[in-house]
């Protein structure tokens, strides 16, 4: 039983480390920011999740001290990684407004989401889209 | 067996940190640097968790949790600053 748990912890650590490394290699190798965003947000989050699950199995199974902290950190990271990726992509799009010219037409009366306000949006949302686009 | 896995984990996370540092210094876009710092925070959390397994101590988790929160808040604050010119309006 101990051997199985040790094997599980080792596999999780090795898998997590491999994913961390793959995520960072992807961030170095990929051509521009919007493709580069994929590597850290998927692979690195999975890697740190693997390390945290390994730690949870290690302390609960081998040391006998069940701790809930890892679940807290994992949940926090898995919730916040998409939010920060979205913010980075949005800031990049508004900083490089020439990226807007390469977009195909939407075929609808409104433009692309982060550059134009949503149809029927309230005044606050409209203000958000316009001011961000033209600052 | 866990010791060897931990050594691999330390090596992988440290190498990942060096690659992130290269991206942080290189750029070229401003948001590349923010993304590099965000990824560095996640790699540091992984290192702290692995150090906790290595030392067989649960005292490291508070540090990891604090890093997670500060990393997220600083990334969002910086993006907010670039988007709106102000963090809290």
Backbone of each chain as ProteinMPNN parsed JSONL, in Angstrom:
{"seq_chain_A": "XXXXXXXXXXXXXXXXXXXXXXXXXXXXXXXXXXXXXXXXXXXXXXXXXXXXXXXXXXXXXXXXXXXXXXXXXXXXXXXXXXXXXXXXXXXXXXXXXXXXXXXXXXXXXXXXXXXXXXXXXXXXXXXXXXXXXXX", "coords_chain_A": {"N_chain_A": [[0.834, -1.203, 0.0], [1.894, 1.228, 0.858], [3.886, 1.406, -1.04], [2.392, 1.696, -3.387], [1.194, 4.177, -2.935], [3.475, 5.796, -2.785], [4.406, 5.484, -5.38], [2.315, 6.662, -6.782], [2.462, 9.324, -5.85], [5.009, 9.979, -6.792], [4.661, 9.734, -9.57], [2.764, 11.744, -10.005], [4.255, 14.004, -9.271], [6.321, 13.934, -11.179], [4.841, 14.107, -13.544], [3.592, 16.599, -13.141], [5.856, 18.3, -13.021], [6.831, 17.907, -15.621], [4.754, 19.043, -17.105], [4.904, 21.703, -16.245], [7.382, 22.409, -17.304], [6.889, 22.044, -20.039], [4.942, 23.992, -20.458], [6.434, 26.349, -20.034], [8.416, 26.126, -21.986], [6.793, 26.29, -24.219], [5.994, 28.943, -23.921], [8.316, 30.25, -24.54], [8.832, 29.418, -27.153], [6.62, 29.852, -28.876], [5.075, 31.965, -31.439], [3.727, 34.656, -31.175], [2.054, 36.924, -28.828], [-0.669, 36.22, -28.424], [-0.842, 33.549, -29.163], [1.051, 32.619, -27.447], [-0.149, 32.84, -24.999], [-1.54, 30.501, -24.603], [0.162, 28.444, -23.676], [1.148, 28.92, -20.88], [-1.353, 29.188, -19.585], [-2.76, 26.795, -19.876], [-0.97, 24.445, -19.764], [0.834, 25.051, -17.651], [-0.87, 25.549, -15.509], [-2.048, 23.044, -15.24], [0.239, 21.624, -14.543], [0.994, 22.707, -12.024], [-1.276, 21.993, -10.678], [-0.959, 19.213, -10.682], [1.317, 18.939, -9.017], [0.204, 19.923, -6.645], [-1.84, 18.061, -6.123], [-0.241, 15.832, -5.777], [1.067, 16.588, -3.427], [-1.121, 16.612, -1.714], [-1.929, 13.882, -1.701], [0.41, 12.823, -0.641], [0.596, 13.943, 1.989], [-1.849, 13.154, 3.091], [-1.928, 10.36, 2.708], [0.619, 9.219, 3.344], [1.817, 10.633, 5.452], [-0.254, 10.996, 7.155], [-1.543, 13.323, 7.886], [-4.146, 15.001, 7.11], [-4.668, 17.68, 4.995], [-6.374, 20.617, 3.999], [-5.528, 22.703, 2.583], [-4.286, 22.423, 0.074], [-6.372, 21.872, -1.684], [-7.66, 24.279, -1.549], [-5.725, 26.03, -2.666], [-5.491, 24.886, -5.226], [-8.122, 25.174, -6.23], [-8.298, 27.957, -6.19], [-6.253, 28.683, -8.02], [-7.183, 27.443, -10.369], [-9.484, 28.819, -10.786], [-8.599, 31.453, -11.14], [-6.745, 31.497, -13.241], [-7.942, 31.508, -15.947], [-9.139, 34.039, -15.794], [-7.035, 35.883, -15.486], [-5.702, 35.357, -17.868], [-7.595, 36.172, -19.74], [-7.704, 38.912, -19.132], [-5.088, 39.683, -19.813], [-5.051, 39.148, -22.57], [-7.033, 40.907, -23.419], [-5.991, 43.411, -22.676], [-3.756, 43.394, -24.306], [-4.926, 43.439, -26.857], [-6.139, 45.937, -26.802], [-3.964, 47.532, -26.532], [-2.483, 47.159, -28.835], [-3.78, 48.392, -31.365], [-3.689, 47.959, -34.065], [-4.132, 45.34, -34.526], [-6.796, 45.096, -34.777], [-7.473, 45.66, -37.373], [-7.008, 43.377, -38.855], [-9.153, 41.743, -38.446], [-11.921, 39.731, -39.527], [-15.116, 40.735, -40.995], [-17.969, 40.875, -38.819], [-20.469, 40.294, -39.743], [-22.753, 41.113, -38.61], [-24.837, 43.671, -37.106], [-23.272, 44.707, -35.043], [-19.873, 45.205, -33.887], [-16.752, 43.422, -33.157], [-16.38, 41.821, -29.942], [-14.767, 42.951, -27.678], [-14.067, 45.403, -28.705], [-16.328, 46.816, -29.544], [-19.352, 47.917, -28.002], [-21.701, 45.686, -26.491], [-24.785, 44.721, -28.141], [-27.667, 46.367, -27.032], [-26.612, 46.749, -24.555], [-26.126, 48.108, -21.271], [-25.611, 51.532, -20.144], [-23.284, 51.67, -18.71], [-21.752, 49.445, -19.561], [-21.358, 50.099, -22.219], [-19.837, 52.381, -22.012], [-17.559, 51.226, -20.928], [-16.545, 49.613, -23.041], [-16.084, 51.52, -25.103], [-14.359, 53.476, -24.026], [-12.145, 51.98, -23.33], [-11.307, 51.2, -25.838], [-10.48, 53.5, -27.17], [-8.64, 54.847, -25.701]], "CA_chain_A": [[0.0, 0.0, 0.0], [2.798, 2.376, 0.898], [4.581, 1.499, -2.334], [1.461, 2.24, -4.391], [1.045, 5.61, -2.684], [4.713, 6.472, -3.183], [4.44, 5.495, -6.845], [1.334, 7.667, -7.232], [3.009, 10.664, -5.581], [6.133, 10.228, -7.703], [4.141, 9.958, -10.923], [2.131, 13.063, -10.055], [5.294, 15.042, -9.254], [7.019, 13.941, -12.465], [3.915, 14.645, -14.55], [3.432, 18.04, -12.915], [7.079, 18.973, -13.444], [6.904, 17.89, -17.087], [3.809, 20.035, -17.649], [5.458, 23.043, -15.989], [8.456, 22.654, -18.265], [6.29, 22.181, -21.375], [4.302, 25.301, -20.527], [7.408, 27.433, -20.171], [9.037, 26.01, -23.317], [5.82, 26.849, -25.156], [5.979, 30.398, -23.852], [9.5, 30.77, -25.218], [8.918, 29.04, -28.561], [5.493, 30.243, -29.727], [5.461, 33.186, -32.164], [3.295, 35.964, -30.67], [1.48, 36.854, -27.485], [-1.977, 35.572, -28.319], [-0.606, 32.097, -29.129], [1.858, 32.333, -26.265], [-1.028, 32.759, -23.828], [-2.052, 29.135, -24.407], [1.073, 27.55, -22.955], [1.075, 29.016, -19.429], [-2.666, 29.061, -18.963], [-3.209, 25.398, -19.819], [0.011, 23.457, -19.312], [1.402, 25.367, -16.347], [-1.898, 25.351, -14.483], [-2.161, 21.599, -15.026], [1.442, 21.183, -13.848], [0.941, 23.061, -10.607], [-2.333, 21.142, -10.131], [-0.366, 17.89, -10.421], [2.159, 19.041, -7.825], [-0.645, 20.104, -5.459], [-2.501, 16.78, -5.831], [0.811, 14.975, -5.219], [1.26, 16.979, -2.034], [-2.298, 16.179, -0.95], [-1.834, 12.423, -1.52], [1.554, 12.553, 0.227], [0.329, 14.245, 3.395], [-2.993, 12.389, 3.592], [-1.697, 8.923, 2.67], [1.881, 8.742, 3.915], [2.122, 11.294, 6.714], [-1.413, 10.896, 8.021], [-2.089, 14.628, 8.279], [-4.97, 15.493, 6.006], [-4.778, 19.148, 4.996], [-7.32, 21.08, 2.984], [-4.918, 23.857, 1.931], [-3.993, 22.181, -1.34], [-7.625, 22.028, -2.424], [-7.9, 25.73, -1.606], [-4.807, 26.634, -3.644], [-5.853, 24.383, -6.557], [-9.363, 25.824, -6.665], [-8.009, 29.367, -6.46], [-5.484, 28.807, -9.267], [-7.993, 27.047, -11.521], [-10.463, 29.886, -11.037], [-8.023, 32.738, -11.522], [-5.919, 31.434, -14.466], [-8.646, 32.044, -17.115], [-9.432, 35.467, -15.649], [-5.845, 36.682, -15.793], [-5.415, 35.207, -19.299], [-8.543, 37.039, -20.443], [-7.286, 40.3, -18.943], [-3.861, 39.936, -20.576], [-5.408, 39.201, -23.991], [-7.794, 42.126, -23.668], [-5.067, 44.548, -22.609], [-2.905, 43.345, -25.5], [-5.723, 43.867, -28.01], [-6.369, 47.377, -26.749], [-2.686, 48.233, -26.66], [-2.089, 47.07, -30.253], [-5.048, 48.547, -32.078], [-3.572, 47.531, -35.451], [-4.648, 43.972, -34.608], [-8.216, 45.181, -35.09], [-7.67, 45.73, -38.824], [-6.96, 42.046, -39.446], [-10.321, 40.935, -38.095], [-12.959, 39.636, -40.546], [-16.374, 41.35, -40.547], [-18.778, 39.967, -38.0], [-21.721, 39.943, -40.421], [-23.875, 41.537, -37.759], [-24.776, 45.13, -36.943], [-22.286, 45.134, -34.042], [-18.519, 44.746, -34.153], [-16.215, 42.387, -32.275], [-16.877, 42.099, -28.597], [-14.079, 43.857, -26.766], [-13.894, 46.72, -29.308], [-17.616, 47.499, -29.596], [-20.253, 47.56, -26.916], [-22.677, 44.664, -26.841], [-26.081, 45.302, -28.478], [-28.591, 46.397, -25.908], [-25.918, 46.826, -23.277], [-26.434, 49.295, -20.478], [-24.717, 52.638, -20.4], [-22.001, 51.39, -18.072], [-20.995, 48.536, -20.413], [-20.976, 50.824, -23.422], [-18.745, 53.239, -21.591], [-16.395, 50.37, -20.741], [-15.986, 49.223, -24.329], [-15.619, 52.658, -25.889], [-13.22, 54.165, -23.449], [-10.983, 51.109, -23.423], [-10.832, 51.086, -27.21], [-9.9, 54.694, -27.749], [-7.642, 55.464, -24.83]], "C_chain_A": [[0.871, 1.256, 0.0], [3.5, 2.566, -0.433], [3.68, 2.115, -3.39], [1.307, 3.747, -4.21], [2.294, 6.378, -3.106], [4.809, 6.575, -4.701], [3.507, 6.567, -7.39], [1.886, 9.075, -7.038], [4.137, 10.978, -6.549], [5.649, 10.516, -9.104], [3.506, 11.338, -11.042], [3.17, 14.177, -10.07], [5.988, 15.116, -10.602], [6.116, 14.51, -13.55], [3.733, 16.14, -14.393], [4.655, 18.817, -13.359], [7.199, 19.02, -14.951], [5.962, 18.929, -17.677], [4.287, 21.463, -17.411], [6.499, 23.396, -17.028], [7.89, 22.868, -19.663], [5.638, 23.552, -21.519], [5.305, 26.423, -20.738], [8.151, 27.351, -21.493], [8.098, 26.585, -24.368], [5.822, 28.355, -25.125], [7.204, 30.999, -24.521], [9.391, 30.554, -26.725], [7.813, 29.642, -29.426], [5.672, 31.662, -30.272], [4.978, 34.517, -31.589], [2.418, 35.807, -29.445], [0.199, 36.052, -27.439], [-1.864, 34.055, -28.454], [0.168, 31.718, -27.882], [1.015, 32.204, -25.011], [-1.462, 31.326, -23.546], [-1.162, 28.319, -23.476], [0.982, 27.714, -21.443], [-0.317, 28.755, -18.864], [-3.143, 27.615, -18.927], [-2.171, 24.514, -19.148], [0.519, 23.764, -17.916], [0.378, 25.197, -15.237], [-2.084, 23.877, -14.181], [-0.953, 21.085, -14.243], [1.394, 21.49, -12.368], [-0.194, 22.292, -9.927], [-1.809, 19.753, -9.808], [0.484, 17.899, -9.169], [1.311, 19.165, -6.565], [-1.372, 18.814, -5.105], [-1.494, 15.797, -5.25], [1.029, 15.285, -3.747], [0.102, 16.511, -1.156], [-2.247, 14.69, -0.662], [-0.719, 12.103, -0.54], [1.197, 12.782, 1.687], [-0.84, 13.427, 3.939], [-2.641, 10.908, 3.703], [-0.479, 8.484, 3.441], [2.192, 9.372, 5.259], [0.944, 11.248, 7.686], [-1.949, 12.211, 8.513], [-2.852, 15.202, 7.097], [-5.054, 17.012, 6.08], [-5.604, 19.58, 3.796], [-6.731, 22.239, 2.186], [-4.704, 23.658, 0.446], [-5.235, 22.355, -2.192], [-7.931, 23.506, -2.624], [-7.031, 26.369, -2.685], [-5.184, 26.191, -5.049], [-7.098, 25.077, -7.073], [-9.106, 27.278, -7.025], [-7.283, 29.527, -7.791], [-6.348, 28.484, -10.474], [-9.084, 28.069, -11.806], [-9.813, 31.128, -11.611], [-7.235, 32.681, -12.828], [-6.68, 31.928, -15.701], [-8.908, 33.542, -17.012], [-8.209, 36.283, -16.009], [-5.484, 36.551, -17.269], [-6.327, 36.113, -20.12], [-8.122, 38.5, -20.337], [-6.053, 40.616, -19.778], [-4.192, 40.059, -22.055], [-6.13, 40.499, -24.303], [-6.896, 43.355, -23.646], [-4.173, 44.579, -23.841], [-3.666, 43.85, -26.724], [-5.944, 45.374, -27.993], [-5.09, 48.177, -26.861], [-2.227, 48.246, -28.112], [-3.353, 47.171, -31.107], [-4.933, 48.147, -33.54], [-4.058, 46.089, -35.621], [-6.114, 43.969, -35.02], [-8.456, 45.143, -36.606], [-7.671, 44.349, -39.466], [-8.196, 41.217, -39.196], [-11.304, 40.876, -39.255], [-14.227, 40.325, -40.064], [-17.227, 40.349, -39.776], [-20.038, 39.527, -38.725], [-22.948, 40.315, -39.62], [-23.774, 43.041, -37.575], [-23.754, 45.601, -35.908], [-20.925, 44.553, -34.39], [-18.079, 43.661, -33.176], [-16.314, 42.82, -30.829], [-16.051, 43.146, -27.861], [-13.899, 45.254, -27.352], [-15.202, 47.503, -29.367], [-18.469, 47.051, -28.428], [-21.25, 46.507, -27.405], [-24.001, 45.315, -27.212], [-27.016, 45.245, -27.278], [-27.912, 46.454, -24.562], [-26.284, 48.117, -22.573], [-25.402, 50.37, -20.735], [-23.326, 52.362, -19.831], [-21.147, 50.505, -18.969], [-20.489, 49.259, -21.652], [-19.771, 51.713, -23.14], [-17.459, 52.432, -21.479], [-15.732, 50.045, -22.071], [-15.385, 50.398, -25.066], [-14.346, 53.263, -25.322], [-11.972, 53.306, -23.526], [-10.404, 51.122, -24.822], [-10.061, 52.317, -27.65], [-8.89, 55.38, -26.855], [-6.235, 55.355, -25.434]], "O_chain_A": [[0.627, 2.207, -0.743], [3.695, 3.685, -0.906], [4.117, 2.944, -4.188], [1.29, 4.504, -5.181], [2.207, 7.454, -3.699], [5.229, 7.596, -5.245], [3.847, 7.287, -8.329], [1.797, 9.916, -7.933], [4.227, 12.09, -7.069], [6.149, 11.427, -9.765], [3.68, 12.023, -12.049], [3.012, 15.172, -10.777], [6.225, 16.204, -11.125], [6.562, 15.3, -14.382], [3.718, 16.875, -15.38], [4.534, 19.864, -13.994], [7.613, 20.034, -15.515], [6.314, 19.619, -18.634], [4.104, 22.334, -18.262], [6.52, 24.503, -17.567], [8.339, 23.752, -20.392], [5.756, 24.199, -22.56], [5.064, 27.341, -21.522], [8.487, 28.383, -22.075], [8.531, 27.277, -25.29], [5.671, 28.998, -26.164], [7.152, 32.124, -25.017], [9.812, 31.413, -27.5], [8.046, 29.918, -30.603], [6.343, 32.481, -29.644], [5.776, 35.451, -31.52], [2.075, 34.689, -29.061], [-0.006, 35.275, -26.507], [-2.704, 33.334, -27.916], [-0.025, 30.638, -27.322], [1.415, 31.533, -24.06], [-1.722, 30.967, -22.398], [-1.649, 27.599, -22.604], [0.755, 26.718, -20.757], [-0.452, 28.169, -17.789], [-3.876, 27.246, -18.01], [-2.432, 23.908, -18.108], [0.63, 22.865, -17.081], [0.719, 24.75, -14.142], [-2.256, 23.488, -13.026], [-1.093, 20.217, -13.381], [1.715, 20.636, -11.542], [-0.101, 21.97, -8.742], [-2.168, 19.174, -8.783], [0.397, 16.987, -8.347], [1.646, 18.587, -5.531], [-1.515, 18.491, -3.926], [-1.821, 15.021, -4.352], [1.161, 14.382, -2.921], [0.298, 16.075, -0.022], [-2.486, 14.263, 0.468], [-0.868, 11.217, 0.302], [1.458, 11.927, 2.533], [-0.837, 13.045, 5.109], [-3.011, 10.26, 4.682], [-0.527, 7.467, 4.133], [2.774, 8.718, 6.125], [1.116, 11.436, 8.89], [-2.734, 12.239, 9.461], [-2.27, 15.811, 6.199], [-5.462, 17.568, 7.1], [-5.535, 18.982, 2.722], [-7.344, 22.711, 1.229], [-4.903, 24.574, -0.352], [-5.173, 22.914, -3.287], [-8.387, 23.935, -3.684], [-7.515, 27.143, -3.511], [-5.201, 27.007, -5.971], [-7.134, 25.521, -8.22], [-9.619, 27.782, -8.024], [-7.634, 30.388, -8.598], [-6.265, 29.166, -11.495], [-9.557, 28.177, -12.938], [-10.392, 31.792, -12.471], [-7.064, 33.715, -13.474], [-6.115, 32.714, -16.461], [-8.903, 34.243, -18.024], [-8.309, 37.263, -16.748], [-5.011, 37.513, -17.873], [-5.885, 36.746, -21.079], [-8.171, 39.24, -21.32], [-5.968, 41.684, -20.384], [-3.687, 40.955, -22.732], [-5.874, 41.124, -25.333], [-7.022, 44.237, -24.495], [-3.864, 45.649, -24.364], [-3.12, 44.599, -27.534], [-5.937, 46.018, -29.043], [-5.11, 49.349, -27.236], [-1.646, 49.229, -28.571], [-3.92, 46.159, -31.517], [-5.954, 48.004, -34.213], [-4.361, 45.664, -36.736], [-6.619, 42.977, -35.543], [-9.49, 44.664, -37.069], [-8.278, 44.166, -40.521], [-8.287, 40.091, -39.685], [-11.508, 41.892, -39.92], [-14.414, 40.491, -38.858], [-17.209, 39.148, -40.044], [-20.626, 38.503, -38.375], [-24.056, 39.875, -39.926], [-22.73, 43.628, -37.859], [-23.402, 46.781, -35.893], [-20.825, 43.547, -35.091], [-18.892, 43.064, -32.47], [-16.331, 44.01, -30.517], [-16.61, 44.163, -27.449], [-13.615, 46.198, -26.615], [-15.189, 48.729, -29.253], [-18.321, 45.937, -27.927], [-21.591, 46.457, -28.587], [-24.331, 46.366, -26.662], [-27.138, 44.222, -26.605], [-28.55, 46.233, -23.533], [-26.698, 49.091, -23.201], [-24.43, 50.149, -21.457], [-22.317, 52.772, -20.405], [-19.955, 50.762, -19.135], [-19.352, 49.067, -22.082], [-18.823, 51.782, -23.923], [-16.393, 52.895, -21.884], [-14.518, 50.18, -22.22], [-14.283, 50.29, -25.603], [-13.386, 53.527, -26.046], [-10.873, 53.813, -23.755], [-9.188, 51.064, -25.004], [-9.1, 52.21, -28.412], [-8.337, 56.411, -27.236], [-5.267, 55.823, -24.834]]}, "seq_chain_B": "XXXXXXXXXXXXXXXXXXXXXXXXXXXXXXXXXXXXXXXXXXXXXXXXXXXXXXXXXXXXXXXXXXXXXXXXXXXXXXXXXXXXXXXXX", "coords_chain_B": {"N_chain_B": [[12.04, 6.733, -3.669], [10.3, 8.865, -3.998], [12.08, 10.884, -3.511], [13.734, 10.977, -5.792], [11.845, 11.679, -7.714], [11.161, 14.158, -6.699], [13.547, 15.515, -7.089], [13.583, 15.626, -9.867], [11.286, 17.187, -10.21], [12.023, 19.609, -8.93], [14.129, 20.358, -10.625], [12.767, 20.658, -13.074], [10.895, 22.694, -12.514], [12.622, 24.77, -11.85], [14.068, 25.115, -14.217], [11.948, 25.889, -15.827], [11.38, 28.328, -14.621], [13.681, 29.741, -15.319], [13.343, 29.871, -18.105], [11.037, 31.432, -18.176], [12.092, 33.762, -17.142], [13.757, 34.489, -19.197], [11.858, 35.152, -21.143], [10.69, 37.253, -19.812], [12.742, 39.17, -19.812], [13.128, 39.494, -22.515], [10.77, 40.292, -23.796], [8.63, 40.707, -26.586], [6.391, 42.422, -26.49], [4.554, 44.498, -24.186], [2.681, 43.119, -22.669], [3.689, 40.578, -22.803], [5.631, 40.526, -20.862], [4.141, 40.838, -18.549], [2.692, 38.47, -18.669], [4.822, 36.686, -18.411], [5.65, 37.186, -15.773], [3.352, 36.396, -14.415], [3.319, 33.654, -15.01], [5.712, 32.951, -13.8], [5.041, 33.281, -11.124], [3.252, 31.163, -10.798], [4.975, 29.004, -11.24], [6.674, 29.355, -9.072], [4.922, 28.815, -6.99], [4.552, 26.078, -7.44], [7.172, 25.22, -6.886], [7.33, 25.873, -4.149], [5.402, 24.146, -3.099], [6.541, 21.68, -3.731], [8.851, 21.897, -2.179], [7.637, 21.811, 0.297], [6.78, 19.125, 0.351], [9.273, 17.939, 0.301], [10.454, 18.774, 2.727], [8.687, 17.653, 4.416], [6.687, 19.163, 5.682], [3.863, 21.077, 6.583], [3.802, 23.761, 6.687], [4.4, 25.348, 4.606], [2.251, 25.916, 3.017], [0.71, 28.155, 3.48], [2.378, 30.154, 2.56], [2.374, 29.487, -0.154], [-0.293, 29.939, -0.79], [-0.505, 32.676, -0.29], [1.24, 33.617, -2.273], [-0.216, 32.834, -4.542], [-2.506, 34.457, -4.345], [-1.426, 37.095, -4.362], [-0.101, 37.07, -6.795], [-2.208, 36.799, -8.654], [-3.726, 39.102, -8.081], [-1.885, 41.134, -8.64], [-1.42, 40.749, -11.373], [-3.985, 41.262, -12.469], [-4.323, 43.88, -11.587], [-2.286, 45.197, -12.979], [-3.067, 44.775, -15.661], [-5.483, 46.102, -15.634], [-4.575, 48.665, -15.179], [-3.239, 49.155, -17.591], [-5.406, 48.978, -19.331], [-7.269, 50.936, -18.471], [-5.909, 53.082, -17.421], [-5.928, 53.463, -14.754], [-6.14, 51.96, -11.549], [-8.03, 51.549, -9.448], [-11.124, 52.887, -9.779]], "CA_chain_B": [[11.486, 6.992, -5.0], [9.779, 10.23, -4.013], [13.214, 11.816, -3.562], [14.161, 11.167, -7.188], [10.786, 12.446, -8.393], [11.262, 15.549, -6.246], [14.68, 16.165, -7.762], [13.137, 15.974, -11.22], [10.333, 18.293, -10.11], [12.777, 20.841, -8.666], [14.875, 20.731, -11.835], [11.826, 21.107, -14.108], [10.327, 23.996, -12.146], [13.679, 25.79, -11.906], [14.327, 25.389, -15.635], [10.794, 26.655, -16.306], [11.553, 29.698, -14.136], [14.707, 30.405, -16.137], [12.749, 30.184, -19.406], [10.141, 32.577, -17.974], [12.93, 34.939, -16.96], [14.197, 34.889, -20.541], [10.727, 35.83, -21.792], [10.494, 38.525, -19.104], [13.748, 40.135, -20.252], [13.11, 39.649, -23.961], [9.553, 40.967, -24.265], [8.799, 42.111, -26.948], [5.239, 43.246, -26.122], [4.46, 44.768, -22.749], [1.888, 42.079, -22.015], [4.539, 39.393, -22.675], [6.325, 40.585, -19.57], [3.137, 40.561, -17.51], [2.422, 37.027, -18.743], [5.979, 35.986, -17.873], [5.62, 37.286, -14.306], [2.233, 35.565, -13.978], [3.75, 32.258, -15.073], [6.747, 32.765, -12.777], [4.369, 33.103, -9.826], [2.712, 29.798, -10.746], [6.112, 28.093, -11.075], [7.171, 29.482, -7.699], [3.979, 28.068, -6.142], [4.896, 24.655, -7.582], [8.423, 25.0, -6.147], [7.053, 25.915, -2.709], [4.684, 22.923, -2.744], [7.517, 20.589, -3.767], [9.698, 22.055, -0.997], [6.85, 21.321, 1.416], [6.863, 17.656, 0.36], [10.664, 17.58, 0.606], [10.707, 19.005, 4.151], [7.608, 16.986, 5.168], [6.104, 20.173, 6.563], [2.693, 21.712, 5.971], [3.834, 25.189, 6.993], [4.667, 26.093, 3.379], [1.068, 26.15, 2.195], [0.286, 29.544, 3.619], [3.204, 30.93, 1.632], [1.901, 29.231, -1.517], [-1.596, 30.604, -0.954], [-0.255, 34.119, -0.403], [1.797, 33.866, -3.607], [-1.288, 32.711, -5.531], [-3.373, 35.638, -4.287], [-0.724, 38.307, -4.788], [0.157, 36.966, -8.229], [-3.439, 37.095, -9.397], [-4.134, 40.502, -7.905], [-0.967, 42.045, -9.337], [-1.664, 40.65, -12.82], [-5.228, 41.962, -12.805], [-4.129, 45.315, -11.384], [-1.477, 45.737, -14.061], [-3.878, 44.817, -16.889], [-6.454, 47.171, -15.391], [-3.871, 49.926, -15.349], [-2.993, 49.349, -19.023], [-6.677, 49.16, -20.023], [-8.039, 52.113, -18.089], [-5.075, 54.144, -16.917], [-6.173, 53.614, -13.333], [-6.414, 50.629, -11.002], [-9.328, 51.627, -8.773], [-11.764, 54.131, -10.23]], "C_chain_B": [[10.958, 8.421, -5.1], [10.92, 11.231, -4.119], [13.664, 12.074, -4.994], [13.127, 11.985, -7.96], [10.865, 13.917, -8.004], [12.42, 16.263, -6.915], [14.32, 16.545, -9.181], [12.204, 17.176, -11.189], [11.029, 19.62, -9.859], [13.487, 21.309, -9.933], [13.928, 21.297, -12.877], [11.289, 22.489, -13.768], [11.383, 25.087, -12.229], [14.0, 26.152, -13.343], [13.185, 26.207, -16.237], [10.9, 28.107, -15.859], [12.591, 30.445, -14.959], [14.136, 30.777, -17.503], [11.798, 31.375, -19.289], [10.932, 33.869, -17.833], [13.43, 35.433, -18.311], [13.086, 35.646, -21.245], [10.472, 37.186, -21.144], [11.489, 39.572, -19.593], [13.587, 40.461, -21.723], [11.908, 40.454, -24.441], [8.914, 40.188, -25.393], [7.606, 42.976, -26.528], [5.229, 43.445, -24.609], [3.746, 43.635, -22.027], [2.659, 40.762, -21.934], [5.212, 39.36, -21.316], [5.345, 40.31, -18.43], [2.828, 39.056, -17.477], [3.575, 36.23, -18.157], [5.978, 36.031, -16.349], [4.503, 36.414, -13.74], [2.63, 34.098, -13.967], [4.829, 31.968, -14.04], [6.115, 32.547, -11.413], [3.839, 31.676, -9.716], [3.844, 28.792, -10.557], [6.665, 28.152, -9.657], [6.24, 28.761, -6.736], [4.288, 26.575, -6.215], [6.177, 24.343, -6.812], [8.172, 24.953, -4.644], [6.367, 24.628, -2.267], [5.64, 21.731, -2.734], [8.461, 20.67, -2.574], [8.967, 21.579, 0.252], [6.862, 19.807, 1.499], [8.264, 17.228, 0.792], [10.943, 17.699, 2.101], [9.682, 18.292, 5.026], [6.947, 17.95, 6.151], [4.939, 20.835, 5.848], [2.708, 23.224, 6.145], [4.012, 26.023, 5.732], [3.399, 26.508, 2.644], [0.545, 27.567, 2.31], [1.07, 30.422, 2.663], [2.702, 30.738, 0.206], [0.588, 29.957, -1.778], [-1.425, 32.114, -1.108], [0.304, 34.463, -1.774], [0.698, 33.823, -4.659], [-2.143, 33.967, -5.549], [-2.668, 36.881, -4.813], [-0.419, 38.266, -6.279], [-1.061, 37.336, -9.038], [-3.794, 38.572, -9.306], [-3.195, 41.432, -8.658], [-1.163, 41.967, -10.844], [-2.9, 41.447, -13.213], [-5.049, 43.466, -12.647], [-3.326, 45.917, -12.525], [-2.276, 45.827, -15.352], [-4.908, 45.933, -16.809], [-5.817, 48.529, -15.648], [-3.621, 50.202, -16.829], [-4.314, 49.658, -19.733], [-7.292, 50.514, -19.731], [-7.2, 53.276, -17.625], [-5.217, 54.379, -15.426], [-6.525, 52.24, -12.791], [-7.782, 50.595, -10.346], [-9.964, 52.954, -9.15], [-12.817, 54.576, -9.229]], "O_chain_B": [[11.129, 9.098, -6.113], [10.773, 12.289, -4.729], [13.939, 13.211, -5.379], [13.473, 12.862, -8.751], [10.671, 14.807, -8.832], [12.325, 17.438, -7.269], [14.681, 17.62, -9.661], [12.305, 18.073, -12.026], [10.694, 20.633, -10.474], [13.456, 22.49, -10.277], [14.239, 22.309, -13.507], [11.231, 23.363, -14.634], [11.081, 26.21, -12.632], [14.183, 27.324, -13.674], [13.413, 27.101, -17.052], [10.558, 29.018, -16.613], [12.421, 31.625, -15.265], [14.405, 31.866, -18.011], [11.748, 32.225, -20.178], [10.526, 34.923, -18.322], [13.517, 36.637, -18.549], [13.338, 36.672, -21.877], [10.091, 38.146, -21.814], [11.126, 40.735, -19.771], [13.875, 41.581, -22.144], [12.022, 41.219, -25.398], [8.652, 39.007, -25.169], [7.789, 44.157, -26.236], [5.816, 42.666, -23.858], [4.136, 43.235, -20.93], [2.34, 39.913, -21.101], [5.347, 38.303, -20.698], [5.685, 39.63, -17.462], [2.719, 38.453, -16.409], [3.357, 35.221, -17.487], [6.271, 35.027, -15.701], [4.681, 35.766, -12.708], [2.314, 33.375, -13.022], [4.869, 30.88, -13.467], [6.592, 31.726, -10.629], [3.961, 31.047, -8.665], [3.697, 27.831, -9.801], [7.076, 27.133, -9.101], [6.702, 28.157, -5.768], [4.289, 25.884, -5.197], [6.26, 23.307, -6.153], [8.726, 24.106, -3.943], [6.685, 24.074, -1.214], [5.569, 20.877, -1.85], [8.839, 19.642, -2.013], [9.578, 21.014, 1.159], [6.944, 19.251, 2.594], [8.423, 16.273, 1.552], [11.593, 16.83, 2.683], [9.794, 18.321, 6.252], [6.683, 17.599, 7.301], [5.015, 21.121, 4.653], [1.741, 23.9, 5.794], [3.812, 27.238, 5.749], [3.449, 27.351, 1.748], [0.001, 28.117, 1.352], [0.515, 31.32, 2.031], [2.612, 31.698, -0.559], [0.382, 30.519, -2.853], [-2.089, 32.752, -1.926], [-0.088, 35.46, -2.379], [0.665, 34.66, -5.561], [-2.473, 34.49, -6.614], [-3.231, 37.632, -5.609], [-0.468, 39.293, -6.955], [-0.968, 38.098, -10.001], [-4.117, 39.213, -10.307], [-3.643, 42.413, -9.253], [-1.085, 42.985, -11.532], [-2.87, 42.217, -14.173], [-5.551, 44.244, -13.459], [-3.634, 47.012, -12.995], [-2.19, 46.826, -16.067], [-5.172, 46.623, -17.794], [-6.423, 49.418, -16.246], [-3.767, 51.336, -17.284], [-4.351, 50.498, -20.633], [-7.787, 51.178, -20.642], [-7.73, 54.373, -17.447], [-4.702, 55.36, -14.888], [-7.141, 51.436, -13.492], [-8.599, 49.724, -10.643], [-9.41, 54.018, -8.874], [-13.466, 55.602, -9.431]]}, "name": "protein", "num_of_chains": 2, "seq": "XXXXXXXXXXXXXXXXXXXXXXXXXXXXXXXXXXXXXXXXXXXXXXXXXXXXXXXXXXXXXXXXXXXXXXXXXXXXXXXXXXXXXXXXXXXXXXXXXXXXXXXXXXXXXXXXXXXXXXXXXXXXXXXXXXXXXXXXXXXXXXXXXXXXXXXXXXXXXXXXXXXXXXXXXXXXXXXXXXXXXXXXXXXXXXXXXXXXXXXXXXXXXXXXXXXXXXXXXXXXXXXX"}
